[in-house]
Amino acid sequence: MKQVASLRYGVIFKKAFGDPEVFKGFVRDFLGIKLEIDKVETEKTFDPPVGRVASRFDLYAEDKKNRIIVDIQHERHEDHYDRFLHYHCEALLEQVATSMSYRHNLKVFTLVVLTSGDRHKRDIAVIDFDPRDLKGNALGEVPHKILYICPKYANDETPPAYREWMRAIEDSMDGIVDESEYATSEIRKVFQHIEKDSVSPYDRAKMFDEYNQEELKRKTKEEGRQEGREEGIREGIKEGIEKGIEKGIEKGIEKGIEKTARKLLLCGKLTHEQIAEVTGLSPERVKELSEK
């Protein structure tokens, strides 16, 4: 048995999967692609940004044929399907330099690892960009693909090559793994990278930062919901009917969350984007609240 740092933390995931050999093994088993790379970039951005959002890719690598993005998401966000579709499209659009040709020189694949699970509770979900006829036959024109990977829901029907990686990621969550249960050399290398004794003080500090940020978000949401419920009950009672109570609770929760957002704005410690992420409000709504 080996004590390890959890792969739910971005800093730990990037430490392990930023190793080119580990990255190549992961891509090989999930996509069947043998990458030819000698480095993996972390926190990759495009300069200039594509579109209105400057996205940041956790792990990024490309060879002469393929552009591979691996993102770790250790929190449940309502928008993670849309969020990573946007990231994927950025990596496509960044290649188009002229209207003379829209063909992409590099195939783009995005692997999203959802360590906290997902509301659909599926082990693997795929967005395949290749056009298909009405009988479901692919035309072989567009190779780009997104895989959403939920280690928590790996099962007997999950392909064995996927399942071993997913089981290893999930095993790390409690901080103890049994290396003898894994045959893939790259997975064993992951465990070497994340062994507790090898985690630097810097990495530990980043882990604590991530943990504290998660706790702040959780606490903020709980406070907002609690205030909202109380406000909602009051509003519902005013309407005097059961339907009114239900509507009032919804309105109250929204008001409670906005009240929490105002408190965070007054503190001045978080940016509008961070407050939006913490509360679930849109950046536009946070901006409106700051101007009131």
Secondary structure, 3 states (H helix, E strand, C coil): CEEECCCCCHHHHHHHHCCHHHHHHHHHHHHCCCCCCCCCEEEECCCCCCCCCCCCEEEEEECCCEEEEEEEECCCCCCHHHHHHHHHHHHHHCCCCECCECCCCCEEEEEEEECCCCCCCCCEEEEECCCECCCCCECCCCCCEEEEECHHHCCCCCCHHHHHHHHHHHHHHHCEECHHHCCCHHHHHHHHHHEHHHCCHHHHHHHHHHHHHHHHHHHHHHHHHHHHHHHHHHHHHHHCCHHHHHHHHHHHHHHHHHHHHHHHHHHCCCCHHHHHHHHCCCHHHHHHHHHC
